Amino acid sequence: MRMLTDATETFDAQTYPLTTEELIEAVGDTTLELPNGTETLADALGRIDSETYETPEDARLATYSAVSSKAIGRKGYSDRDPIAMGEDGPDQVSF
């Protein structure tokens, strides 16, 4: 995912294992450029429970799961998945 391109070196430069708190302290001021704005790694990692990351890849995956809705395109949009029976979905938009 492109949003973590700049953060990759930051994660790789750390000595693991690291806890969420240690990672926030070490790299929390790193800014993530998201499709709909920016946020810091501290913002993203602050949304998840404390855990221990054994590798830089673990830290990256945790960050992917914790970024805000600024990281997605149109909310509720999917050209793949139909709305399940009995559920109300977003109104159809035609371009």
N, CA, C and O atoms as CSV, one atom per row, in Angstrom:
chain,resi,resn,atom,element,x,y,z
A,1,MET,N,N,0.851,-1.165,0.000
A,1,MET,CA,C,0.000,0.000,0.000
A,1,MET,C,C,0.898,1.230,0.000
A,1,MET,O,O,1.840,1.324,0.787
A,2,ARG,N,N,0.606,2.144,-0.866
A,2,ARG,CA,C,1.445,3.307,-1.076
A,2,ARG,C,C,1.551,4.229,0.134
A,2,ARG,O,O,2.584,4.870,0.326
A,3,MET,N,N,0.511,4.307,0.949
A,3,MET,CA,C,0.503,5.270,2.049
A,3,MET,C,C,1.641,5.068,3.038
A,3,MET,O,O,2.031,6.014,3.722
A,4,LEU,N,N,2.176,3.870,3.128
A,4,LEU,CA,C,3.248,3.613,4.081
A,4,LEU,C,C,4.628,3.624,3.448
A,4,LEU,O,O,5.594,3.185,4.073
A,5,THR,N,N,4.741,4.112,2.230
A,5,THR,CA,C,6.033,4.122,1.560
A,5,THR,C,C,7.085,4.849,2.388
A,5,THR,O,O,8.184,4.331,2.587
A,6,ASP,N,N,6.757,6.051,2.874
A,6,ASP,CA,C,7.711,6.821,3.670
A,6,ASP,C,C,7.940,6.210,5.046
A,6,ASP,O,O,9.026,6.336,5.611
A,7,ALA,N,N,6.927,5.553,5.581
A,7,ALA,CA,C,7.049,4.970,6.910
A,7,ALA,C,C,7.825,3.659,6.908
A,7,ALA,O,O,8.292,3.222,7.960
A,8,THR,N,N,7.971,3.025,5.752
A,8,THR,CA,C,8.649,1.734,5.678
A,8,THR,C,C,10.066,1.810,6.231
A,8,THR,O,O,10.462,0.968,7.036
A,9,GLU,N,N,10.826,2.803,5.812
A,9,GLU,CA,C,12.191,2.958,6.330
A,9,GLU,C,C,12.180,3.201,7.826
A,9,GLU,O,O,13.058,2.723,8.545
A,10,THR,N,N,11.191,3.940,8.295
A,10,THR,CA,C,11.072,4.227,9.720
A,10,THR,C,C,10.835,2.943,10.499
A,10,THR,O,O,11.460,2.721,11.536
A,11,PHE,N,N,9.937,2.096,10.010
A,11,PHE,CA,C,9.700,0.807,10.675
A,11,PHE,C,C,10.932,-0.073,10.614
A,11,PHE,O,O,11.304,-0.700,11.606
A,12,ASP,N,N,11.570,-0.123,9.446
A,12,ASP,CA,C,12.728,-0.997,9.269
A,12,ASP,C,C,13.917,-0.586,10.135
A,12,ASP,O,O,14.752,-1.427,10.469
A,13,ALA,N,N,14.004,0.676,10.497
A,13,ALA,CA,C,15.141,1.181,11.268
A,13,ALA,C,C,15.043,0.855,12.762
A,13,ALA,O,O,16.001,1.062,13.507
A,14,GLN,N,N,13.902,0.351,13.193
A,14,GLN,CA,C,13.701,0.056,14.614
A,14,GLN,C,C,14.243,-1.325,14.969
A,14,GLN,O,O,14.402,-2.187,14.104
A,15,THR,N,N,14.523,-1.518,16.250
A,15,THR,CA,C,14.959,-2.809,16.765
A,15,THR,C,C,13.756,-3.484,17.416
A,15,THR,O,O,13.148,-2.937,18.336
A,16,TYR,N,N,13.428,-4.654,16.940
A,16,TYR,CA,C,12.250,-5.383,17.410
A,16,TYR,C,C,12.658,-6.501,18.333
A,16,TYR,O,O,13.783,-6.988,18.233
A,17,PRO,N,N,11.779,-6.934,19.241
A,17,PRO,CA,C,10.366,-6.609,19.381
A,17,PRO,C,C,10.154,-5.236,20.021
A,17,PRO,O,O,10.984,-4.749,20.789
A,18,LEU,N,N,9.002,-4.623,19.674
A,18,LEU,CA,C,8.568,-3.337,20.219
A,18,LEU,C,C,7.090,-3.420,20.579
A,18,LEU,O,O,6.309,-4.084,19.898
A,19,THR,N,N,6.721,-2.745,21.649
A,19,THR,CA,C,5.305,-2.648,21.988
A,19,THR,C,C,4.698,-1.476,21.216
A,19,THR,O,O,5.414,-0.656,20.640
A,20,THR,N,N,3.390,-1.414,21.215
A,20,THR,CA,C,2.702,-0.307,20.558
A,20,THR,C,C,3.169,1.020,21.143
A,20,THR,O,O,3.436,1.963,20.397
A,21,GLU,N,N,3.271,1.105,22.449
A,21,GLU,CA,C,3.680,2.343,23.097
A,21,GLU,C,C,5.111,2.739,22.701
A,21,GLU,O,O,5.383,3.910,22.433
A,22,GLU,N,N,6.016,1.760,22.666
A,22,GLU,CA,C,7.402,2.040,22.267
A,22,GLU,C,C,7.471,2.501,20.814
A,22,GLU,O,O,8.247,3.395,20.475
A,23,LEU,N,N,6.663,1.892,19.966
A,23,LEU,CA,C,6.649,2.270,18.557
A,23,LEU,C,C,6.110,3.687,18.381
A,23,LEU,O,O,6.648,4.465,17.593
A,24,ILE,N,N,5.054,4.021,19.111
A,24,ILE,CA,C,4.510,5.383,19.046
A,24,ILE,C,C,5.557,6.390,19.506
A,24,ILE,O,O,5.727,7.441,18.889
A,25,GLU,N,N,6.250,6.070,20.580
A,25,GLU,CA,C,7.284,6.974,21.085
A,25,GLU,C,C,8.414,7.151,20.078
A,25,GLU,O,O,8.936,8.254,19.917
A,26,ALA,N,N,8.793,6.072,19.401
A,26,ALA,CA,C,9.930,6.115,18.470
A,26,ALA,C,C,9.590,6.763,17.134
A,26,ALA,O,O,10.396,7.521,16.594
A,27,VAL,N,N,8.405,6.477,16.592
A,27,VAL,CA,C,8.099,6.922,15.220
A,27,VAL,C,C,6.752,7.617,15.087
A,27,VAL,O,O,6.292,7.866,13.973
A,28,GLY,N,N,6.124,7.928,16.198
A,28,GLY,CA,C,4.772,8.470,16.180
A,28,GLY,C,C,4.593,9.758,15.410
A,28,GLY,O,O,3.492,10.038,14.937
A,29,ASP,N,N,5.655,10.561,15.268
A,29,ASP,CA,C,5.515,11.837,14.565
A,29,ASP,C,C,5.627,11.704,13.048
A,29,ASP,O,O,5.534,12.706,12.338
A,30,THR,N,N,5.823,10.493,12.539
A,30,THR,CA,C,5.879,10.260,11.093
A,30,THR,C,C,4.494,10.506,10.498
A,30,THR,O,O,3.497,9.973,10.986
A,31,THR,N,N,4.439,11.317,9.439
A,31,THR,CA,C,3.167,11.656,8.808
A,31,THR,C,C,2.852,10.676,7.692
A,31,THR,O,O,3.701,10.368,6.856
A,32,LEU,N,N,1.613,10.189,7.693
A,32,LEU,CA,C,1.123,9.319,6.630
A,32,LEU,C,C,0.322,10.167,5.650
A,32,LEU,O,O,-0.619,10.857,6.042
A,33,GLU,N,N,0.695,10.115,4.387
A,33,GLU,CA,C,-0.048,10.804,3.338
A,33,GLU,C,C,-1.146,9.859,2.854
A,33,GLU,O,O,-0.861,8.847,2.213
A,34,LEU,N,N,-2.380,10.186,3.157
A,34,LEU,CA,C,-3.514,9.347,2.810
A,34,LEU,C,C,-4.289,9.971,1.652
A,34,LEU,O,O,-4.154,11.171,1.412
A,35,PRO,N,N,-5.083,9.205,0.938
A,35,PRO,CA,C,-5.819,9.746,-0.209
A,35,PRO,C,C,-6.696,10.953,0.132
A,35,PRO,O,O,-6.907,11.825,-0.712
A,36,ASN,N,N,-7.203,11.004,1.361
A,36,ASN,CA,C,-8.112,12.081,1.738
A,36,ASN,C,C,-7.599,12.888,2.927
A,36,ASN,O,O,-8.389,13.325,3.762
A,37,GLY,N,N,-6.289,13.090,3.011
A,37,GLY,CA,C,-5.704,13.872,4.099
A,37,GLY,C,C,-4.461,13.214,4.656
A,37,GLY,O,O,-3.855,12.352,4.020
A,38,THR,N,N,-4.096,13.626,5.837
A,38,THR,CA,C,-2.916,13.068,6.497
A,38,THR,C,C,-3.253,12.736,7.944
A,38,THR,O,O,-4.232,13.229,8.504
A,39,GLU,N,N,-2.424,11.897,8.527
A,39,GLU,CA,C,-2.447,11.643,9.961
A,39,GLU,C,C,-1.083,11.102,10.347
A,39,GLU,O,O,-0.314,10.679,9.483
A,40,THR,N,N,-0.782,11.110,11.615
A,40,THR,CA,C,0.507,10.608,12.070
A,40,THR,C,C,0.398,9.134,12.437
A,40,THR,O,O,-0.694,8.604,12.642
A,41,LEU,N,N,1.542,8.494,12.514
A,41,LEU,CA,C,1.548,7.105,12.977
A,41,LEU,C,C,1.004,7.017,14.394
A,41,LEU,O,O,0.348,6.036,14.744
A,42,ALA,N,N,1.267,8.030,15.214
A,42,ALA,CA,C,0.730,8.037,16.578
A,42,ALA,C,C,-0.794,8.031,16.561
A,42,ALA,O,O,-1.422,7.349,17.371
A,43,ASP,N,N,-1.398,8.795,15.633
A,43,ASP,CA,C,-2.861,8.796,15.504
A,43,ASP,C,C,-3.368,7.393,15.179
A,43,ASP,O,O,-4.294,6.893,15.818
A,44,ALA,N,N,-2.756,6.768,14.186
A,44,ALA,CA,C,-3.199,5.450,13.742
A,44,ALA,C,C,-2.969,4.388,14.812
A,44,ALA,O,O,-3.891,3.654,15.168
A,45,LEU,N,N,-1.750,4.302,15.322
A,45,LEU,CA,C,-1.432,3.256,16.294
A,45,LEU,C,C,-2.136,3.471,17.627
A,45,LEU,O,O,-2.331,2.520,18.384
A,46,GLY,N,N,-2.517,4.707,17.920
A,46,GLY,CA,C,-3.239,4.996,19.155
A,46,GLY,C,C,-4.648,4.415,19.177
A,46,GLY,O,O,-5.281,4.368,20.232
A,47,ARG,N,N,-5.144,3.976,18.030
A,47,ARG,CA,C,-6.490,3.406,17.936
A,47,ARG,C,C,-6.548,1.915,18.280
A,47,ARG,O,O,-7.635,1.353,18.420
A,48,ILE,N,N,-5.397,1.283,18.414
A,48,ILE,CA,C,-5.402,-0.161,18.639
A,48,ILE,C,C,-4.898,-0.493,20.042
A,48,ILE,O,O,-4.203,0.301,20.675
A,49,ASP,N,N,-5.260,-1.670,20.502
A,49,ASP,CA,C,-4.812,-2.123,21.810
A,49,ASP,C,C,-3.309,-2.362,21.786
A,49,ASP,O,O,-2.712,-2.576,20.731
A,50,SER,N,N,-2.722,-2.322,22.955
A,50,SER,CA,C,-1.288,-2.556,23.061
A,50,SER,C,C,-0.948,-3.993,22.673
A,50,SER,O,O,-1.593,-4.946,23.112
A,51,GLU,N,N,0.062,-4.119,21.854
A,51,GLU,CA,C,0.566,-5.433,21.482
A,51,GLU,C,C,2.060,-5.331,21.238
A,51,GLU,O,O,2.624,-4.237,21.246
A,52,THR,N,N,2.691,-6.455,21.024
A,52,THR,CA,C,4.121,-6.487,20.761
A,52,THR,C,C,4.345,-6.891,19.316
A,52,THR,O,O,3.805,-7.894,18.850
A,53,TYR,N,N,5.146,-6.103,18.611
A,53,TYR,CA,C,5.459,-6.369,17.209
A,53,TYR,C,C,6.830,-7.029,17.145
A,53,TYR,O,O,7.816,-6.500,17.659
A,54,GLU,N,N,6.873,-8.190,16.508
A,54,GLU,CA,C,8.114,-8.942,16.408
A,54,GLU,C,C,8.961,-8.522,15.219
A,54,GLU,O,O,10.178,-8.706,15.228
A,55,THR,N,N,8.327,-7.956,14.192
A,55,THR,CA,C,9.031,-7.571,12.957
A,55,THR,C,C,8.469,-6.258,12.428
A,55,THR,O,O,7.380,-5.848,12.829
A,56,PRO,N,N,9.196,-5.594,11.535
A,56,PRO,CA,C,8.655,-4.392,10.891
A,56,PRO,C,C,7.356,-4.686,10.144
A,56,PRO,O,O,6.462,-3.840,10.099
A,57,GLU,N,N,7.246,-5.866,9.562
A,57,GLU,CA,C,6.022,-6.239,8.841
A,57,GLU,C,C,4.822,-6.279,9.784
A,57,GLU,O,O,3.727,-5.865,9.402
A,58,ASP,N,N,5.011,-6.768,11.006
A,58,ASP,CA,C,3.929,-6.768,11.994
A,58,ASP,C,C,3.452,-5.343,12.271
A,58,ASP,O,O,2.251,-5.088,12.358
A,59,ALA,N,N,4.397,-4.427,12.408
A,59,ALA,CA,C,4.053,-3.024,12.671
A,59,ALA,C,C,3.318,-2.410,11.485
A,59,ALA,O,O,2.354,-1.667,11.671
A,60,ARG,N,N,3.763,-2.712,10.279
A,60,ARG,CA,C,3.084,-2.189,9.079
A,60,ARG,C,C,1.652,-2.705,8.983
A,60,ARG,O,O,0.731,-1.934,8.714
A,61,LEU,N,N,1.460,-4.004,9.202
A,61,LEU,CA,C,0.122,-4.579,9.120
A,61,LEU,C,C,-0.806,-3.995,10.177
A,61,LEU,O,O,-1.981,-3.749,9.906
A,62,ALA,N,N,-0.288,-3.773,11.372
A,62,ALA,CA,C,-1.100,-3.155,12.422
A,62,ALA,C,C,-1.506,-1.740,12.011
A,62,ALA,O,O,-2.633,-1.317,12.267
A,63,THR,N,N,-0.597,-1.015,11.379
A,63,THR,CA,C,-0.903,0.342,10.941
A,63,THR,C,C,-1.959,0.341,9.852
A,63,THR,O,O,-2.861,1.179,9.860
A,64,TYR,N,N,-1.855,-0.598,8.908
A,64,TYR,CA,C,-2.890,-0.710,7.865
A,64,TYR,C,C,-4.276,-0.860,8.477
A,64,TYR,O,O,-5.240,-0.265,7.997
A,65,SER,N,N,-4.373,-1.649,9.529
A,65,SER,CA,C,-5.681,-1.912,10.130
A,65,SER,C,C,-6.175,-0.754,10.985
A,65,SER,O,O,-7.342,-0.730,11.376
A,66,ALA,N,N,-5.306,0.206,11.279
A,66,ALA,CA,C,-5.669,1.259,12.222
A,66,ALA,C,C,-5.849,2.639,11.599
A,66,ALA,O,O,-6.293,3.559,12.286
A,67,VAL,N,N,-5.518,2.814,10.322
A,67,VAL,CA,C,-5.675,4.145,9.727
A,67,VAL,C,C,-7.145,4.537,9.673
A,67,VAL,O,O,-8.033,3.684,9.671
A,68,SER,N,N,-7.381,5.826,9.630
A,68,SER,CA,C,-8.755,6.337,9.644
A,68,SER,C,C,-9.417,6.207,8.280
A,68,SER,O,O,-8.830,5.685,7.333
A,69,SER,N,N,-10.630,6.684,8.201
A,69,SER,CA,C,-11.367,6.640,6.941
A,69,SER,C,C,-10.765,7.559,5.882
A,69,SER,O,O,-11.198,7.533,4.729
A,70,LYS,N,N,-9.782,8.367,6.250
A,70,LYS,CA,C,-9.068,9.188,5.269
A,70,LYS,C,C,-8.280,8.314,4.289
A,70,LYS,O,O,-7.837,8.792,3.245
A,71,ALA,N,N,-8.107,7.039,4.626
A,71,ALA,CA,C,-7.318,6.136,3.795
A,71,ALA,C,C,-8.142,5.405,2.743
A,71,ALA,O,O,-7.590,4.668,1.926
A,72,ILE,N,N,-9.453,5.602,2.757
A,72,ILE,CA,C,-10.292,4.900,1.785
A,72,ILE,C,C,-10.867,5.882,0.775
A,72,ILE,O,O,-10.854,7.094,0.989
A,73,GLY,N,N,-11.355,5.356,-0.293
A,73,GLY,CA,C,-12.033,6.191,-1.287
A,73,GLY,C,C,-13.436,6.514,-0.809
A,73,GLY,O,O,-13.640,6.845,0.359
A,74,ARG,N,N,-14.390,6.421,-1.698
A,74,ARG,CA,C,-15.777,6.700,-1.317
A,74,ARG,C,C,-16.246,5.666,-0.311
A,74,ARG,O,O,-16.082,4.465,-0.525
A,75,LYS,N,N,-16.822,6.123,0.769
A,75,LYS,CA,C,-17.337,5.209,1.790
A,75,LYS,C,C,-18.517,4.433,1.228
A,75,LYS,O,O,-19.388,4.991,0.561
A,76,GLY,N,N,-18.529,3.143,1.509
A,76,GLY,CA,C,-19.620,2.295,1.095
A,76,GLY,C,C,-19.584,1.887,-0.368
A,76,GLY,O,O,-20.485,1.188,-0.833
A,77,TYR,N,N,-18.561,2.309,-1.102
A,77,TYR,CA,C,-18.502,2.001,-2.530
A,77,TYR,C,C,-17.843,0.654,-2.764
A,77,TYR,O,O,-16.795,0.350,-2.194
A,78,SER,N,N,-18.465,-0.137,-3.600
A,78,SER,CA,C,-17.865,-1.378,-4.061
A,78,SER,C,C,-18.501,-1.724,-5.393
A,78,SER,O,O,-19.725,-1.751,-5.514
A,79,ASP,N,N,-17.689,-1.985,-6.372
A,79,ASP,CA,C,-18.235,-2.424,-7.651
A,79,ASP,C,C,-18.200,-3.942,-7.752
A,79,ASP,O,O,-18.425,-4.501,-8.826
A,80,ARG,N,N,-17.923,-4.604,-6.649
A,80,ARG,CA,C,-17.799,-6.056,-6.653
A,80,ARG,C,C,-18.891,-6.757,-5.849
A,80,ARG,O,O,-19.445,-7.766,-6.284
A,81,ASP,N,N,-19.189,-6.216,-4.681
A,81,ASP,CA,C,-20.063,-6.923,-3.757
A,81,ASP,C,C,-21.479,-6.375,-3.794
A,81,ASP,O,O,-21.682,-5.180,-3.578
A,82,PRO,N,N,-22.458,-7.224,-4.063
A,82,PRO,CA,C,-23.844,-6.754,-3.992
A,82,PRO,C,C,-24.246,-6.567,-2.533
A,82,PRO,O,O,-23.650,-7.158,-1.632
A,83,ILE,N,N,-25.237,-5.759,-2.316
A,83,ILE,CA,C,-25.762,-5.572,-0.971
A,83,ILE,C,C,-26.553,-6.826,-0.617
A,83,ILE,O,O,-27.346,-7.319,-1.419
A,84,ALA,N,N,-26.335,-7.323,0.564
A,84,ALA,CA,C,-26.997,-8.550,0.995
A,84,ALA,C,C,-28.499,-8.332,1.138
A,84,ALA,O,O,-28.953,-7.232,1.453
A,85,MET,N,N,-29.258,-9.392,0.904
A,85,MET,CA,C,-30.706,-9.306,1.048
A,85,MET,C,C,-31.055,-8.885,2.471
A,85,MET,O,O,-30.487,-9.388,3.440
A,86,GLY,N,N,-31.993,-7.962,2.576
A,86,GLY,CA,C,-32.417,-7.505,3.883
A,86,GLY,C,C,-31.602,-6.355,4.430
A,86,GLY,O,O,-31.914,-5.850,5.509
A,87,GLU,N,N,-30.561,-5.918,3.723
A,87,GLU,CA,C,-29.738,-4.795,4.163
A,87,GLU,C,C,-29.992,-3.590,3.278
A,87,GLU,O,O,-30.250,-3.719,2.081
A,88,ASP,N,N,-29.917,-2.429,3.884
A,88,ASP,CA,C,-29.983,-1.188,3.123
A,88,ASP,C,C,-28.564,-0.738,2.847
A,88,ASP,O,O,-27.738,-0.680,3.758
A,89,GLY,N,N,-28.282,-0.425,1.618
A,89,GLY,CA,C,-26.954,0.040,1.259
A,89,GLY,C,C,-27.000,1.475,0.778
A,89,GLY,O,O,-28.053,2.112,0.816
A,90,PRO,N,N,-25.886,1.981,0.333
A,90,PRO,CA,C,-25.854,3.350,-0.165
A,90,PRO,C,C,-26.656,3.461,-1.451
A,90,PRO,O,O,-26.822,2.484,-2.182
A,91,ASP,N,N,-27.146,4.654,-1.715
A,91,ASP,CA,C,-27.863,4.898,-2.963
A,91,ASP,C,C,-26.919,4.746,-4.138
A,91,ASP,O,O,-25.747,5.114,-4.060
A,92,GLN,N,N,-27.434,4.206,-5.221
A,92,GLN,CA,C,-26.619,4.009,-6.416
A,92,GLN,C,C,-26.268,5.369,-7.023
A,92,GLN,O,O,-27.108,6.263,-7.119
A,93,VAL,N,N,-25.015,5.494,-7.425
A,93,VAL,CA,C,-24.539,6.733,-8.037
A,93,VAL,C,C,-24.103,6.415,-9.458
A,93,VAL,O,O,-23.384,5.444,-9.695
A,94,SER,N,N,-24.539,7.233,-10.393
A,94,SER,CA,C,-24.159,7.028,-11.787
A,94,SER,C,C,-23.288,8.176,-12.232
A,94,SER,O,O,-23.595,9.336,-11.957
A,95,PHE,N,N,-22.221,7.873,-12.906
A,95,PHE,CA,C,-21.309,8.914,-13.380
A,95,PHE,C,C,-21.545,9.195,-14.813
A,95,PHE,O,O,-20.872,10.045,-15.394
